[in-house]
Amino acid sequence: MGFSRRHCEKLAREIPGASLRVVPGGGHASNLDDPEFYSDAITELLQRVDFGPADATDSSTPKQATADGGDES
């Protein structure tokens, strides 16, 4: 059995803070199928993640940013 959209939908429901963006007409190369949509989705994702200071030596998992700009730690 392959990985399908229903698996993505299930994961998006079950992972706290997750969101699901489906590229219109997207296939195996969704970044090429709709580059603007893909770029906007990646930009949105990166804005939600707090990577911490650039010189941080802590290699732990990035924190999930909250809607108010704080983090959930």
VMD Tcl script that builds the backbone (N, CA, C; Angstrom):
set m [mol new atoms 219]
animate dup $m
set s [atomselect $m all]
$s set {name element resname resid chain x y z} {
  {N N MET 1 A 0.849 -1.179 0.000}
  {CA C MET 1 A 0.000 0.000 0.000}
  {C C MET 1 A 0.893 1.240 0.000}
  {N N GLY 2 A 0.601 2.167 -0.863}
  {CA C GLY 2 A 1.365 3.403 -0.952}
  {C C GLY 2 A 0.846 4.461 0.007}
  {N N PHE 3 A 1.543 5.553 0.050}
  {CA C PHE 3 A 1.166 6.699 0.896}
  {C C PHE 3 A 0.189 7.544 0.101}
  {N N SER 4 A -0.974 7.822 0.658}
  {CA C SER 4 A -1.998 8.553 -0.085}
  {C C SER 4 A -2.442 9.807 0.671}
  {N N ARG 5 A -3.267 10.584 0.013}
  {CA C ARG 5 A -3.776 11.817 0.618}
  {C C ARG 5 A -4.500 11.527 1.921}
  {N N ARG 6 A -5.218 10.402 2.009}
  {CA C ARG 6 A -5.942 10.120 3.261}
  {C C ARG 6 A -4.968 9.934 4.419}
  {N N HIS 7 A -3.765 9.415 4.144}
  {CA C HIS 7 A -2.754 9.302 5.201}
  {C C HIS 7 A -2.322 10.695 5.661}
  {N N CYS 8 A -2.140 11.598 4.706}
  {CA C CYS 8 A -1.753 12.974 5.033}
  {C C CYS 8 A -2.827 13.644 5.880}
  {N N GLU 9 A -4.082 13.451 5.508}
  {CA C GLU 9 A -5.187 14.051 6.243}
  {C C GLU 9 A -5.242 13.514 7.668}
  {N N LYS 10 A -5.021 12.216 7.832}
  {CA C LYS 10 A -5.012 11.594 9.159}
  {C C LYS 10 A -3.866 12.150 9.996}
  {N N LEU 11 A -2.686 12.244 9.415}
  {CA C LEU 11 A -1.537 12.789 10.139}
  {C C LEU 11 A -1.778 14.244 10.543}
  {N N ALA 12 A -2.344 15.021 9.644}
  {CA C ALA 12 A -2.622 16.434 9.945}
  {C C ALA 12 A -3.602 16.569 11.105}
  {N N ARG 13 A -4.561 15.651 11.200}
  {CA C ARG 13 A -5.523 15.678 12.314}
  {C C ARG 13 A -4.872 15.269 13.628}
  {N N GLU 14 A -3.932 14.336 13.572}
  {CA C GLU 14 A -3.390 13.737 14.794}
  {C C GLU 14 A -2.119 14.396 15.326}
  {N N ILE 15 A -1.425 15.178 14.519}
  {CA C ILE 15 A -0.191 15.830 14.972}
  {C C ILE 15 A -0.531 17.237 15.447}
  {N N PRO 16 A -0.295 17.517 16.733}
  {CA C PRO 16 A -0.603 18.853 17.259}
  {C C PRO 16 A 0.134 19.948 16.477}
  {N N GLY 17 A -0.597 20.985 16.096}
  {CA C GLY 17 A -0.006 22.113 15.384}
  {C C GLY 17 A 0.217 21.883 13.902}
  {N N ALA 18 A -0.117 20.694 13.407}
  {CA C ALA 18 A 0.108 20.388 11.989}
  {C C ALA 18 A -0.934 21.067 11.119}
  {N N SER 19 A -0.549 21.338 9.888}
  {CA C SER 19 A -1.494 21.824 8.891}
  {C C SER 19 A -1.207 21.080 7.593}
  {N N LEU 20 A -2.185 21.020 6.742}
  {CA C LEU 20 A -2.051 20.303 5.480}
  {C C LEU 20 A -2.358 21.254 4.342}
  {N N ARG 21 A -1.440 21.368 3.412}
  {CA C ARG 21 A -1.645 22.166 2.204}
  {C C ARG 21 A -1.508 21.209 1.026}
  {N N VAL 22 A -2.509 21.152 0.177}
  {CA C VAL 22 A -2.495 20.282 -0.995}
  {C C VAL 22 A -2.240 21.136 -2.226}
  {N N VAL 23 A -1.174 20.830 -2.939}
  {CA C VAL 23 A -0.816 21.589 -4.132}
  {C C VAL 23 A -1.823 21.282 -5.239}
  {N N PRO 24 A -2.557 22.294 -5.735}
  {CA C PRO 24 A -3.517 22.052 -6.805}
  {C C PRO 24 A -2.821 21.451 -8.033}
  {N N GLY 25 A -3.295 20.311 -8.459}
  {CA C GLY 25 A -2.717 19.643 -9.622}
  {C C GLY 25 A -1.334 19.062 -9.360}
  {N N GLY 26 A -0.940 19.011 -8.086}
  {CA C GLY 26 A 0.397 18.539 -7.729}
  {C C GLY 26 A 0.554 17.041 -7.886}
  {N N GLY 27 A 1.759 16.648 -8.211}
  {CA C GLY 27 A 2.097 15.232 -8.323}
  {C C GLY 27 A 3.374 14.966 -7.556}
  {N N HIS 28 A 4.264 14.220 -8.180}
  {CA C HIS 28 A 5.524 13.869 -7.521}
  {C C HIS 28 A 6.508 15.032 -7.470}
  {N N ALA 29 A 6.320 16.038 -8.279}
  {CA C ALA 29 A 7.201 17.209 -8.294}
  {C C ALA 29 A 6.366 18.455 -8.023}
  {N N SER 30 A 5.729 18.483 -6.847}
  {CA C SER 30 A 4.790 19.560 -6.544}
  {C C SER 30 A 5.447 20.930 -6.560}
  {N N ASN 31 A 6.730 20.997 -6.273}
  {CA C ASN 31 A 7.409 22.289 -6.337}
  {C C ASN 31 A 7.501 22.806 -7.771}
  {N N LEU 32 A 7.433 21.917 -8.749}
  {CA C LEU 32 A 7.446 22.313 -10.157}
  {C C LEU 32 A 6.034 22.446 -10.724}
  {N N ASP 33 A 5.084 21.683 -10.166}
  {CA C ASP 33 A 3.701 21.723 -10.650}
  {C C ASP 33 A 3.048 23.078 -10.382}
  {N N ASP 34 A 3.320 23.667 -9.216}
  {CA C ASP 34 A 2.766 24.976 -8.872}
  {C C ASP 34 A 3.780 25.680 -7.964}
  {N N PRO 35 A 4.839 26.249 -8.560}
  {CA C PRO 35 A 5.928 26.830 -7.772}
  {C C PRO 35 A 5.487 27.926 -6.805}
  {N N GLU 36 A 4.537 28.754 -7.192}
  {CA C GLU 36 A 4.098 29.851 -6.316}
  {C C GLU 36 A 3.388 29.301 -5.078}
  {N N PHE 37 A 2.478 28.354 -5.268}
  {CA C PHE 37 A 1.762 27.737 -4.144}
  {C C PHE 37 A 2.760 27.061 -3.210}
  {N N TYR 38 A 3.683 26.299 -3.806}
  {CA C TYR 38 A 4.681 25.567 -3.031}
  {C C TYR 38 A 5.543 26.536 -2.223}
  {N N SER 39 A 6.017 27.590 -2.859}
  {CA C SER 39 A 6.861 28.577 -2.192}
  {C C SER 39 A 6.110 29.255 -1.044}
  {N N ASP 40 A 4.849 29.611 -1.272}
  {CA C ASP 40 A 4.038 30.231 -0.220}
  {C C ASP 40 A 3.861 29.278 0.969}
  {N N ALA 41 A 3.627 27.985 0.695}
  {CA C ALA 41 A 3.441 27.002 1.763}
  {C C ALA 41 A 4.721 26.820 2.574}
  {N N ILE 42 A 5.866 26.759 1.904}
  {CA C ILE 42 A 7.147 26.608 2.604}
  {C C ILE 42 A 7.442 27.863 3.422}
  {N N THR 43 A 7.179 29.038 2.859}
  {CA C THR 43 A 7.397 30.289 3.589}
  {C C THR 43 A 6.534 30.326 4.838}
  {N N GLU 44 A 5.268 29.921 4.711}
  {CA C GLU 44 A 4.364 29.887 5.864}
  {C C GLU 44 A 4.900 28.929 6.936}
  {N N LEU 45 A 5.359 27.766 6.529}
  {CA C LEU 45 A 5.924 26.789 7.471}
  {C C LEU 45 A 7.126 27.382 8.207}
  {N N LEU 46 A 8.036 27.970 7.476}
  {CA C LEU 46 A 9.249 28.508 8.085}
  {C C LEU 46 A 8.949 29.662 9.037}
  {N N GLN 47 A 7.875 30.409 8.774}
  {CA C GLN 47 A 7.486 31.495 9.664}
  {C C GLN 47 A 6.901 30.971 10.971}
  {N N ARG 48 A 6.387 29.745 10.957}
  {CA C ARG 48 A 5.779 29.148 12.149}
  {C C ARG 48 A 6.804 28.487 13.066}
  {N N VAL 49 A 8.000 28.218 12.581}
  {CA C VAL 49 A 8.999 27.494 13.359}
  {C C VAL 49 A 10.003 28.452 13.971}
  {N N ASP 50 A 10.272 28.274 15.260}
  {CA C ASP 50 A 11.282 29.068 15.950}
  {C C ASP 50 A 12.578 28.268 15.937}
  {N N PHE 51 A 13.531 28.708 15.124}
  {CA C PHE 51 A 14.792 28.002 15.012}
  {C C PHE 51 A 15.789 28.430 16.082}
  {N N GLY 52 A 15.451 29.431 16.876}
  {CA C GLY 52 A 16.346 29.901 17.918}
  {C C GLY 52 A 17.465 30.748 17.347}
  {N N PRO 53 A 18.407 31.151 18.208}
  {CA C PRO 53 A 19.528 31.978 17.747}
  {C C PRO 53 A 20.379 31.254 16.715}
  {N N ALA 54 A 20.926 32.017 15.783}
  {CA C ALA 54 A 21.745 31.435 14.718}
  {C C ALA 54 A 22.986 30.756 15.259}
  {N N ASP 55 A 23.495 31.192 16.411}
  {CA C ASP 55 A 24.720 30.620 16.962}
  {C C ASP 55 A 24.446 29.556 18.027}
  {N N ALA 56 A 23.197 29.115 18.142}
  {CA C ALA 56 A 22.842 28.124 19.159}
  {C C ALA 56 A 23.570 26.807 18.902}
  {N N THR 57 A 24.043 26.194 19.968}
  {CA C THR 57 A 24.715 24.897 19.851}
  {C C THR 57 A 23.782 23.761 20.213}
  {N N ASP 58 A 22.577 24.093 20.675}
  {CA C ASP 58 A 21.592 23.076 21.027}
  {C C ASP 58 A 21.016 22.469 19.762}
  {N N SER 59 A 21.148 21.168 19.593}
  {CA C SER 59 A 20.660 20.508 18.381}
  {C C SER 59 A 19.298 19.860 18.591}
  {N N SER 60 A 18.567 20.299 19.611}
  {CA C SER 60 A 17.251 19.719 19.860}
  {C C SER 60 A 16.264 20.155 18.783}
  {N N THR 61 A 15.100 19.568 18.809}
  {CA C THR 61 A 14.059 19.850 17.831}
  {C C THR 61 A 13.622 21.302 17.920}
  {N N PRO 62 A 13.408 21.982 16.760}
  {CA C PRO 62 A 12.928 23.370 16.784}
  {C C PRO 62 A 11.595 23.467 17.515}
  {N N LYS 63 A 11.341 24.610 18.150}
  {CA C LYS 63 A 10.100 24.834 18.874}
  {C C LYS 63 A 9.012 25.266 17.906}
  {N N GLN 64 A 7.781 24.904 18.217}
  {CA C GLN 64 A 6.623 25.319 17.416}
  {C C GLN 64 A 6.213 26.707 17.858}
  {N N ALA 65 A 6.183 27.657 16.947}
  {CA C ALA 65 A 5.757 29.016 17.263}
  {C C ALA 65 A 4.247 29.041 17.472}
  {N N THR 66 A 3.790 29.905 18.373}
  {CA C THR 66 A 2.356 30.060 18.604}
  {C C THR 66 A 1.845 31.238 17.787}
  {N N ALA 67 A 0.540 31.390 17.747}
  {CA C ALA 67 A -0.063 32.458 16.947}
  {C C ALA 67 A 0.358 33.843 17.436}
  {N N ASP 68 A 0.693 33.971 18.728}
  {CA C ASP 68 A 1.091 35.279 19.244}
  {C C ASP 68 A 2.578 35.554 19.105}
  {N N GLY 69 A 3.299 34.657 18.430}
  {CA C GLY 69 A 4.713 34.863 18.198}
  {C C GLY 69 A 5.601 34.231 19.251}
  {N N GLY 70 A 5.016 33.701 20.327}
  {CA C GLY 70 A 5.795 33.028 21.352}
  {C C GLY 70 A 6.110 31.601 20.939}
  {N N ASP 71 A 6.546 30.801 21.874}
  {CA C ASP 71 A 6.755 29.393 21.547}
  {C C ASP 71 A 6.057 28.525 22.591}
  {N N GLU 72 A 5.932 27.252 22.292}
  {CA C GLU 72 A 5.181 26.334 23.143}
  {C C GLU 72 A 6.083 25.560 24.084}
  {N N SER 73 A 7.224 26.074 24.465}
  {CA C SER 73 A 8.102 25.335 25.377}
  {C C SER 73 A 7.758 25.632 26.814}
}
mol reanalyze $m
mol bondsrecalc $m
mol representation Tube
mol addrep $m
